Amino acid sequence: TNPTLSPADLPALESGVTESGVKYDIVRYTNAPGDKVGFVEIAGKEDAVIVQMLAKKKSTGEVIMDTKTDGKGFLIKMGKKQMVQGLEDGIVGMKAGEQRRLLIPKGELTKPIEDDLE
């Protein structure tokens, strides 16, 4: 993996679609202990997880959330509706240290935001 590339530019190691329609590309796996900070090994629908993310509107590039600037990440209690449903759906099944690129289609999964999210 080239460390100078952003996750948006990395080639997909694996791709998939969640049951709700969120498309994802896995762009990085890690076995490094320092990269595996979290409460669980694989994120489930009711787990607490720490994520770093850059979320933006696909049509304009407007940043909705950027937790990567402080390097601390964001604690999400899954299933508690702390963020748009599509982000939670894209996180379920992620392994500690994994990086995913998500495309969340506009609609129920992005409410109250009226745009595709990436």
MODELLER restraints for C-alpha pairs under 7 A, 6 or more apart:
rsr = mdl.restraints
at = mdl.atoms
rsr.add(forms.Gaussian(group=physical.xy_distance, feature=features.Distance(at['CA:7:A'], at['CA:27:A']), mean=6.68, stdev=0.5))
rsr.add(forms.Gaussian(group=physical.xy_distance, feature=features.Distance(at['CA:7:A'], at['CA:101:A']), mean=6.82, stdev=0.5))
rsr.add(forms.Gaussian(group=physical.xy_distance, feature=features.Distance(at['CA:8:A'], at['CA:101:A']), mean=6.71, stdev=0.5))
rsr.add(forms.Gaussian(group=physical.xy_distance, feature=features.Distance(at['CA:10:A'], at['CA:27:A']), mean=6.00, stdev=0.5))
rsr.add(forms.Gaussian(group=physical.xy_distance, feature=features.Distance(at['CA:11:A'], at['CA:27:A']), mean=6.21, stdev=0.5))
rsr.add(forms.Gaussian(group=physical.xy_distance, feature=features.Distance(at['CA:12:A'], at['CA:25:A']), mean=5.29, stdev=0.5))
rsr.add(forms.Gaussian(group=physical.xy_distance, feature=features.Distance(at['CA:12:A'], at['CA:26:A']), mean=5.62, stdev=0.5))
rsr.add(forms.Gaussian(group=physical.xy_distance, feature=features.Distance(at['CA:12:A'], at['CA:27:A']), mean=4.86, stdev=0.5))
rsr.add(forms.Gaussian(group=physical.xy_distance, feature=features.Distance(at['CA:13:A'], at['CA:26:A']), mean=5.61, stdev=0.5))
rsr.add(forms.Gaussian(group=physical.xy_distance, feature=features.Distance(at['CA:13:A'], at['CA:27:A']), mean=5.49, stdev=0.5))
rsr.add(forms.Gaussian(group=physical.xy_distance, feature=features.Distance(at['CA:14:A'], at['CA:25:A']), mean=5.78, stdev=0.5))
rsr.add(forms.Gaussian(group=physical.xy_distance, feature=features.Distance(at['CA:14:A'], at['CA:26:A']), mean=5.20, stdev=0.5))
rsr.add(forms.Gaussian(group=physical.xy_distance, feature=features.Distance(at['CA:15:A'], at['CA:24:A']), mean=5.65, stdev=0.5))
rsr.add(forms.Gaussian(group=physical.xy_distance, feature=features.Distance(at['CA:15:A'], at['CA:25:A']), mean=4.32, stdev=0.5))
rsr.add(forms.Gaussian(group=physical.xy_distance, feature=features.Distance(at['CA:15:A'], at['CA:26:A']), mean=6.12, stdev=0.5))
rsr.add(forms.Gaussian(group=physical.xy_distance, feature=features.Distance(at['CA:16:A'], at['CA:23:A']), mean=5.93, stdev=0.5))
rsr.add(forms.Gaussian(group=physical.xy_distance, feature=features.Distance(at['CA:16:A'], at['CA:24:A']), mean=5.44, stdev=0.5))
rsr.add(forms.Gaussian(group=physical.xy_distance, feature=features.Distance(at['CA:16:A'], at['CA:25:A']), mean=6.57, stdev=0.5))
rsr.add(forms.Gaussian(group=physical.xy_distance, feature=features.Distance(at['CA:17:A'], at['CA:23:A']), mean=4.40, stdev=0.5))
rsr.add(forms.Gaussian(group=physical.xy_distance, feature=features.Distance(at['CA:17:A'], at['CA:24:A']), mean=6.07, stdev=0.5))
rsr.add(forms.Gaussian(group=physical.xy_distance, feature=features.Distance(at['CA:18:A'], at['CA:89:A']), mean=6.86, stdev=0.5))
rsr.add(forms.Gaussian(group=physical.xy_distance, feature=features.Distance(at['CA:18:A'], at['CA:90:A']), mean=6.95, stdev=0.5))
rsr.add(forms.Gaussian(group=physical.xy_distance, feature=features.Distance(at['CA:22:A'], at['CA:86:A']), mean=6.31, stdev=0.5))
rsr.add(forms.Gaussian(group=physical.xy_distance, feature=features.Distance(at['CA:22:A'], at['CA:89:A']), mean=6.99, stdev=0.5))
rsr.add(forms.Gaussian(group=physical.xy_distance, feature=features.Distance(at['CA:22:A'], at['CA:90:A']), mean=6.18, stdev=0.5))
rsr.add(forms.Gaussian(group=physical.xy_distance, feature=features.Distance(at['CA:22:A'], at['CA:102:A']), mean=6.85, stdev=0.5))
rsr.add(forms.Gaussian(group=physical.xy_distance, feature=features.Distance(at['CA:22:A'], at['CA:103:A']), mean=5.96, stdev=0.5))
rsr.add(forms.Gaussian(group=physical.xy_distance, feature=features.Distance(at['CA:22:A'], at['CA:104:A']), mean=4.92, stdev=0.5))
rsr.add(forms.Gaussian(group=physical.xy_distance, feature=features.Distance(at['CA:22:A'], at['CA:105:A']), mean=6.74, stdev=0.5))
rsr.add(forms.Gaussian(group=physical.xy_distance, feature=features.Distance(at['CA:23:A'], at['CA:102:A']), mean=5.74, stdev=0.5))
rsr.add(forms.Gaussian(group=physical.xy_distance, feature=features.Distance(at['CA:23:A'], at['CA:103:A']), mean=5.13, stdev=0.5))
rsr.add(forms.Gaussian(group=physical.xy_distance, feature=features.Distance(at['CA:23:A'], at['CA:104:A']), mean=6.57, stdev=0.5))
rsr.add(forms.Gaussian(group=physical.xy_distance, feature=features.Distance(at['CA:24:A'], at['CA:90:A']), mean=6.90, stdev=0.5))
rsr.add(forms.Gaussian(group=physical.xy_distance, feature=features.Distance(at['CA:24:A'], at['CA:100:A']), mean=6.34, stdev=0.5))
rsr.add(forms.Gaussian(group=physical.xy_distance, feature=features.Distance(at['CA:24:A'], at['CA:101:A']), mean=5.53, stdev=0.5))
rsr.add(forms.Gaussian(group=physical.xy_distance, feature=features.Distance(at['CA:24:A'], at['CA:102:A']), mean=4.49, stdev=0.5))
rsr.add(forms.Gaussian(group=physical.xy_distance, feature=features.Distance(at['CA:24:A'], at['CA:103:A']), mean=6.33, stdev=0.5))
rsr.add(forms.Gaussian(group=physical.xy_distance, feature=features.Distance(at['CA:25:A'], at['CA:100:A']), mean=5.47, stdev=0.5))
rsr.add(forms.Gaussian(group=physical.xy_distance, feature=features.Distance(at['CA:25:A'], at['CA:101:A']), mean=5.13, stdev=0.5))
rsr.add(forms.Gaussian(group=physical.xy_distance, feature=features.Distance(at['CA:25:A'], at['CA:102:A']), mean=6.62, stdev=0.5))
rsr.add(forms.Gaussian(group=physical.xy_distance, feature=features.Distance(at['CA:26:A'], at['CA:99:A']), mean=5.93, stdev=0.5))
rsr.add(forms.Gaussian(group=physical.xy_distance, feature=features.Distance(at['CA:26:A'], at['CA:100:A']), mean=4.47, stdev=0.5))
rsr.add(forms.Gaussian(group=physical.xy_distance, feature=features.Distance(at['CA:26:A'], at['CA:101:A']), mean=6.48, stdev=0.5))
rsr.add(forms.Gaussian(group=physical.xy_distance, feature=features.Distance(at['CA:27:A'], at['CA:99:A']), mean=5.63, stdev=0.5))
rsr.add(forms.Gaussian(group=physical.xy_distance, feature=features.Distance(at['CA:27:A'], at['CA:100:A']), mean=5.69, stdev=0.5))
rsr.add(forms.Gaussian(group=physical.xy_distance, feature=features.Distance(at['CA:27:A'], at['CA:101:A']), mean=6.97, stdev=0.5))
rsr.add(forms.Gaussian(group=physical.xy_distance, feature=features.Distance(at['CA:28:A'], at['CA:98:A']), mean=5.54, stdev=0.5))
rsr.add(forms.Gaussian(group=physical.xy_distance, feature=features.Distance(at['CA:28:A'], at['CA:99:A']), mean=4.98, stdev=0.5))
rsr.add(forms.Gaussian(group=physical.xy_distance, feature=features.Distance(at['CA:29:A'], at['CA:97:A']), mean=6.24, stdev=0.5))
rsr.add(forms.Gaussian(group=physical.xy_distance, feature=features.Distance(at['CA:29:A'], at['CA:98:A']), mean=4.65, stdev=0.5))
rsr.add(forms.Gaussian(group=physical.xy_distance, feature=features.Distance(at['CA:29:A'], at['CA:99:A']), mean=6.66, stdev=0.5))
rsr.add(forms.Gaussian(group=physical.xy_distance, feature=features.Distance(at['CA:30:A'], at['CA:97:A']), mean=5.44, stdev=0.5))
rsr.add(forms.Gaussian(group=physical.xy_distance, feature=features.Distance(at['CA:30:A'], at['CA:98:A']), mean=6.36, stdev=0.5))
rsr.add(forms.Gaussian(group=physical.xy_distance, feature=features.Distance(at['CA:35:A'], at['CA:97:A']), mean=5.08, stdev=0.5))
rsr.add(forms.Gaussian(group=physical.xy_distance, feature=features.Distance(at['CA:36:A'], at['CA:96:A']), mean=4.88, stdev=0.5))
rsr.add(forms.Gaussian(group=physical.xy_distance, feature=features.Distance(at['CA:36:A'], at['CA:97:A']), mean=4.66, stdev=0.5))
rsr.add(forms.Gaussian(group=physical.xy_distance, feature=features.Distance(at['CA:37:A'], at['CA:96:A']), mean=6.88, stdev=0.5))
rsr.add(forms.Gaussian(group=physical.xy_distance, feature=features.Distance(at['CA:38:A'], at['CA:49:A']), mean=5.90, stdev=0.5))
rsr.add(forms.Gaussian(group=physical.xy_distance, feature=features.Distance(at['CA:38:A'], at['CA:50:A']), mean=5.72, stdev=0.5))
rsr.add(forms.Gaussian(group=physical.xy_distance, feature=features.Distance(at['CA:38:A'], at['CA:96:A']), mean=6.76, stdev=0.5))
rsr.add(forms.Gaussian(group=physical.xy_distance, feature=features.Distance(at['CA:39:A'], at['CA:48:A']), mean=6.54, stdev=0.5))
rsr.add(forms.Gaussian(group=physical.xy_distance, feature=features.Distance(at['CA:39:A'], at['CA:49:A']), mean=6.07, stdev=0.5))
rsr.add(forms.Gaussian(group=physical.xy_distance, feature=features.Distance(at['CA:41:A'], at['CA:95:A']), mean=5.66, stdev=0.5))
rsr.add(forms.Gaussian(group=physical.xy_distance, feature=features.Distance(at['CA:41:A'], at['CA:96:A']), mean=5.22, stdev=0.5))
rsr.add(forms.Gaussian(group=physical.xy_distance, feature=features.Distance(at['CA:42:A'], at['CA:93:A']), mean=5.68, stdev=0.5))
rsr.add(forms.Gaussian(group=physical.xy_distance, feature=features.Distance(at['CA:42:A'], at['CA:94:A']), mean=5.53, stdev=0.5))
rsr.add(forms.Gaussian(group=physical.xy_distance, feature=features.Distance(at['CA:42:A'], at['CA:95:A']), mean=4.39, stdev=0.5))
rsr.add(forms.Gaussian(group=physical.xy_distance, feature=features.Distance(at['CA:42:A'], at['CA:96:A']), mean=6.23, stdev=0.5))
rsr.add(forms.Gaussian(group=physical.xy_distance, feature=features.Distance(at['CA:43:A'], at['CA:49:A']), mean=6.81, stdev=0.5))
rsr.add(forms.Gaussian(group=physical.xy_distance, feature=features.Distance(at['CA:43:A'], at['CA:91:A']), mean=6.68, stdev=0.5))
rsr.add(forms.Gaussian(group=physical.xy_distance, feature=features.Distance(at['CA:43:A'], at['CA:92:A']), mean=5.05, stdev=0.5))
rsr.add(forms.Gaussian(group=physical.xy_distance, feature=features.Distance(at['CA:43:A'], at['CA:93:A']), mean=5.09, stdev=0.5))
rsr.add(forms.Gaussian(group=physical.xy_distance, feature=features.Distance(at['CA:43:A'], at['CA:94:A']), mean=5.42, stdev=0.5))
rsr.add(forms.Gaussian(group=physical.xy_distance, feature=features.Distance(at['CA:43:A'], at['CA:95:A']), mean=6.47, stdev=0.5))
rsr.add(forms.Gaussian(group=physical.xy_distance, feature=features.Distance(at['CA:44:A'], at['CA:92:A']), mean=5.19, stdev=0.5))
rsr.add(forms.Gaussian(group=physical.xy_distance, feature=features.Distance(at['CA:44:A'], at['CA:93:A']), mean=6.14, stdev=0.5))
rsr.add(forms.Gaussian(group=physical.xy_distance, feature=features.Distance(at['CA:45:A'], at['CA:78:A']), mean=5.62, stdev=0.5))
rsr.add(forms.Gaussian(group=physical.xy_distance, feature=features.Distance(at['CA:45:A'], at['CA:79:A']), mean=5.99, stdev=0.5))
rsr.add(forms.Gaussian(group=physical.xy_distance, feature=features.Distance(at['CA:45:A'], at['CA:92:A']), mean=6.03, stdev=0.5))
rsr.add(forms.Gaussian(group=physical.xy_distance, feature=features.Distance(at['CA:46:A'], at['CA:77:A']), mean=6.90, stdev=0.5))
rsr.add(forms.Gaussian(group=physical.xy_distance, feature=features.Distance(at['CA:46:A'], at['CA:78:A']), mean=4.80, stdev=0.5))
rsr.add(forms.Gaussian(group=physical.xy_distance, feature=features.Distance(at['CA:46:A'], at['CA:79:A']), mean=5.42, stdev=0.5))
rsr.add(forms.Gaussian(group=physical.xy_distance, feature=features.Distance(at['CA:47:A'], at['CA:77:A']), mean=6.06, stdev=0.5))
rsr.add(forms.Gaussian(group=physical.xy_distance, feature=features.Distance(at['CA:47:A'], at['CA:78:A']), mean=5.40, stdev=0.5))
rsr.add(forms.Gaussian(group=physical.xy_distance, feature=features.Distance(at['CA:48:A'], at['CA:75:A']), mean=6.84, stdev=0.5))
rsr.add(forms.Gaussian(group=physical.xy_distance, feature=features.Distance(at['CA:48:A'], at['CA:76:A']), mean=5.57, stdev=0.5))
rsr.add(forms.Gaussian(group=physical.xy_distance, feature=features.Distance(at['CA:48:A'], at['CA:77:A']), mean=4.32, stdev=0.5))
rsr.add(forms.Gaussian(group=physical.xy_distance, feature=features.Distance(at['CA:48:A'], at['CA:78:A']), mean=5.91, stdev=0.5))
rsr.add(forms.Gaussian(group=physical.xy_distance, feature=features.Distance(at['CA:49:A'], at['CA:75:A']), mean=5.70, stdev=0.5))
rsr.add(forms.Gaussian(group=physical.xy_distance, feature=features.Distance(at['CA:49:A'], at['CA:76:A']), mean=5.34, stdev=0.5))
rsr.add(forms.Gaussian(group=physical.xy_distance, feature=features.Distance(at['CA:49:A'], at['CA:77:A']), mean=6.54, stdev=0.5))
rsr.add(forms.Gaussian(group=physical.xy_distance, feature=features.Distance(at['CA:50:A'], at['CA:73:A']), mean=5.96, stdev=0.5))
rsr.add(forms.Gaussian(group=physical.xy_distance, feature=features.Distance(at['CA:50:A'], at['CA:74:A']), mean=5.26, stdev=0.5))
rsr.add(forms.Gaussian(group=physical.xy_distance, feature=features.Distance(at['CA:50:A'], at['CA:75:A']), mean=4.41, stdev=0.5))
rsr.add(forms.Gaussian(group=physical.xy_distance, feature=features.Distance(at['CA:50:A'], at['CA:76:A']), mean=6.16, stdev=0.5))
rsr.add(forms.Gaussian(group=physical.xy_distance, feature=features.Distance(at['CA:51:A'], at['CA:73:A']), mean=5.12, stdev=0.5))
rsr.add(forms.Gaussian(group=physical.xy_distance, feature=features.Distance(at['CA:51:A'], at['CA:74:A']), mean=5.27, stdev=0.5))
rsr.add(forms.Gaussian(group=physical.xy_distance, feature=features.Distance(at['CA:51:A'], at['CA:75:A']), mean=6.59, stdev=0.5))
rsr.add(forms.Gaussian(group=physical.xy_distance, feature=features.Distance(at['CA:52:A'], at['CA:67:A']), mean=5.33, stdev=0.5))
rsr.add(forms.Gaussian(group=physical.xy_distance, feature=features.Distance(at['CA:52:A'], at['CA:68:A']), mean=5.45, stdev=0.5))
rsr.add(forms.Gaussian(group=physical.xy_distance, feature=features.Distance(at['CA:52:A'], at['CA:73:A']), mean=4.34, stdev=0.5))
rsr.add(forms.Gaussian(group=physical.xy_distance, feature=features.Distance(at['CA:52:A'], at['CA:74:A']), mean=6.18, stdev=0.5))
rsr.add(forms.Gaussian(group=physical.xy_distance, feature=features.Distance(at['CA:53:A'], at['CA:66:A']), mean=5.76, stdev=0.5))
rsr.add(forms.Gaussian(group=physical.xy_distance, feature=features.Distance(at['CA:53:A'], at['CA:67:A']), mean=5.46, stdev=0.5))
rsr.add(forms.Gaussian(group=physical.xy_distance, feature=features.Distance(at['CA:53:A'], at['CA:68:A']), mean=6.02, stdev=0.5))
rsr.add(forms.Gaussian(group=physical.xy_distance, feature=features.Distance(at['CA:54:A'], at['CA:65:A']), mean=5.71, stdev=0.5))
rsr.add(forms.Gaussian(group=physical.xy_distance, feature=features.Distance(at['CA:54:A'], at['CA:66:A']), mean=4.42, stdev=0.5))
rsr.add(forms.Gaussian(group=physical.xy_distance, feature=features.Distance(at['CA:54:A'], at['CA:67:A']), mean=6.53, stdev=0.5))
rsr.add(forms.Gaussian(group=physical.xy_distance, feature=features.Distance(at['CA:54:A'], at['CA:68:A']), mean=6.81, stdev=0.5))
rsr.add(forms.Gaussian(group=physical.xy_distance, feature=features.Distance(at['CA:55:A'], at['CA:63:A']), mean=5.95, stdev=0.5))
rsr.add(forms.Gaussian(group=physical.xy_distance, feature=features.Distance(at['CA:55:A'], at['CA:64:A']), mean=5.44, stdev=0.5))
rsr.add(forms.Gaussian(group=physical.xy_distance, feature=features.Distance(at['CA:55:A'], at['CA:65:A']), mean=5.12, stdev=0.5))
rsr.add(forms.Gaussian(group=physical.xy_distance, feature=features.Distance(at['CA:55:A'], at['CA:66:A']), mean=6.41, stdev=0.5))
rsr.add(forms.Gaussian(group=physical.xy_distance, feature=features.Distance(at['CA:55:A'], at['CA:117:A']), mean=6.70, stdev=0.5))
rsr.add(forms.Gaussian(group=physical.xy_distance, feature=features.Distance(at['CA:55:A'], at['CA:118:A']), mean=5.76, stdev=0.5))
rsr.add(forms.Gaussian(group=physical.xy_distance, feature=features.Distance(at['CA:56:A'], at['CA:62:A']), mean=5.28, stdev=0.5))
rsr.add(forms.Gaussian(group=physical.xy_distance, feature=features.Distance(at['CA:56:A'], at['CA:63:A']), mean=4.20, stdev=0.5))
rsr.add(forms.Gaussian(group=physical.xy_distance, feature=features.Distance(at['CA:56:A'], at['CA:64:A']), mean=5.04, stdev=0.5))
rsr.add(forms.Gaussian(group=physical.xy_distance, feature=features.Distance(at['CA:56:A'], at['CA:65:A']), mean=6.97, stdev=0.5))
rsr.add(forms.Gaussian(group=physical.xy_distance, feature=features.Distance(at['CA:56:A'], at['CA:117:A']), mean=5.64, stdev=0.5))
rsr.add(forms.Gaussian(group=physical.xy_distance, feature=features.Distance(at['CA:56:A'], at['CA:118:A']), mean=5.59, stdev=0.5))
rsr.add(forms.Gaussian(group=physical.xy_distance, feature=features.Distance(at['CA:57:A'], at['CA:63:A']), mean=6.60, stdev=0.5))
rsr.add(forms.Gaussian(group=physical.xy_distance, feature=features.Distance(at['CA:57:A'], at['CA:115:A']), mean=6.04, stdev=0.5))
rsr.add(forms.Gaussian(group=physical.xy_distance, feature=features.Distance(at['CA:57:A'], at['CA:116:A']), mean=5.97, stdev=0.5))
rsr.add(forms.Gaussian(group=physical.xy_distance, feature=features.Distance(at['CA:57:A'], at['CA:117:A']), mean=4.74, stdev=0.5))
rsr.add(forms.Gaussian(group=physical.xy_distance, feature=features.Distance(at['CA:57:A'], at['CA:118:A']), mean=6.45, stdev=0.5))
rsr.add(forms.Gaussian(group=physical.xy_distance, feature=features.Distance(at['CA:58:A'], at['CA:115:A']), mean=6.92, stdev=0.5))
rsr.add(forms.Gaussian(group=physical.xy_distance, feature=features.Distance(at['CA:58:A'], at['CA:116:A']), mean=5.41, stdev=0.5))
rsr.add(forms.Gaussian(group=physical.xy_distance, feature=features.Distance(at['CA:58:A'], at['CA:117:A']), mean=5.31, stdev=0.5))
rsr.add(forms.Gaussian(group=physical.xy_distance, feature=features.Distance(at['CA:58:A'], at['CA:118:A']), mean=5.90, stdev=0.5))
rsr.add(forms.Gaussian(group=physical.xy_distance, feature=features.Distance(at['CA:67:A'], at['CA:73:A']), mean=5.28, stdev=0.5))
rsr.add(forms.Gaussian(group=physical.xy_distance, feature=features.Distance(at['CA:67:A'], at['CA:74:A']), mean=6.48, stdev=0.5))
rsr.add(forms.Gaussian(group=physical.xy_distance, feature=features.Distance(at['CA:76:A'], at['CA:82:A']), mean=6.96, stdev=0.5))
rsr.add(forms.Gaussian(group=physical.xy_distance, feature=features.Distance(at['CA:78:A'], at['CA:88:A']), mean=6.56, stdev=0.5))
rsr.add(forms.Gaussian(group=physical.xy_distance, feature=features.Distance(at['CA:84:A'], at['CA:109:A']), mean=6.23, stdev=0.5))
rsr.add(forms.Gaussian(group=physical.xy_distance, feature=features.Distance(at['CA:84:A'], at['CA:110:A']), mean=5.27, stdev=0.5))
rsr.add(forms.Gaussian(group=physical.xy_distance, feature=features.Distance(at['CA:84:A'], at['CA:111:A']), mean=6.17, stdev=0.5))
rsr.add(forms.Gaussian(group=physical.xy_distance, feature=features.Distance(at['CA:85:A'], at['CA:109:A']), mean=4.93, stdev=0.5))
rsr.add(forms.Gaussian(group=physical.xy_distance, feature=features.Distance(at['CA:85:A'], at['CA:110:A']), mean=6.50, stdev=0.5))
rsr.add(forms.Gaussian(group=physical.xy_distance, feature=features.Distance(at['CA:86:A'], at['CA:104:A']), mean=5.77, stdev=0.5))
rsr.add(forms.Gaussian(group=physical.xy_distance, feature=features.Distance(at['CA:86:A'], at['CA:109:A']), mean=4.49, stdev=0.5))
rsr.add(forms.Gaussian(group=physical.xy_distance, feature=features.Distance(at['CA:86:A'], at['CA:110:A']), mean=6.08, stdev=0.5))
rsr.add(forms.Gaussian(group=physical.xy_distance, feature=features.Distance(at['CA:90:A'], at['CA:102:A']), mean=6.57, stdev=0.5))
rsr.add(forms.Gaussian(group=physical.xy_distance, feature=features.Distance(at['CA:102:A'], at['CA:118:A']), mean=5.37, stdev=0.5))
rsr.add(forms.Gaussian(group=physical.xy_distance, feature=features.Distance(at['CA:103:A'], at['CA:117:A']), mean=5.83, stdev=0.5))
rsr.add(forms.Gaussian(group=physical.xy_distance, feature=features.Distance(at['CA:103:A'], at['CA:118:A']), mean=4.61, stdev=0.5))
rsr.add(forms.Gaussian(group=physical.xy_distance, feature=features.Distance(at['CA:104:A'], at['CA:116:A']), mean=5.63, stdev=0.5))
rsr.add(forms.Gaussian(group=physical.xy_distance, feature=features.Distance(at['CA:104:A'], at['CA:117:A']), mean=5.02, stdev=0.5))
rsr.add(forms.Gaussian(group=physical.xy_distance, feature=features.Distance(at['CA:104:A'], at['CA:118:A']), mean=6.23, stdev=0.5))
rsr.add(forms.Gaussian(group=physical.xy_distance, feature=features.Distance(at['CA:105:A'], at['CA:116:A']), mean=4.72, stdev=0.5))
rsr.add(forms.Gaussian(group=physical.xy_distance, feature=features.Distance(at['CA:105:A'], at['CA:117:A']), mean=6.69, stdev=0.5))
rsr.add(forms.Gaussian(group=physical.xy_distance, feature=features.Distance(at['CA:106:A'], at['CA:114:A']), mean=6.05, stdev=0.5))
rsr.add(forms.Gaussian(group=physical.xy_distance, feature=features.Distance(at['CA:106:A'], at['CA:115:A']), mean=4.88, stdev=0.5))
rsr.add(forms.Gaussian(group=physical.xy_distance, feature=features.Distance(at['CA:106:A'], at['CA:116:A']), mean=4.35, stdev=0.5))
rsr.add(forms.Gaussian(group=physical.xy_distance, feature=features.Distance(at['CA:107:A'], at['CA:114:A']), mean=6.79, stdev=0.5))
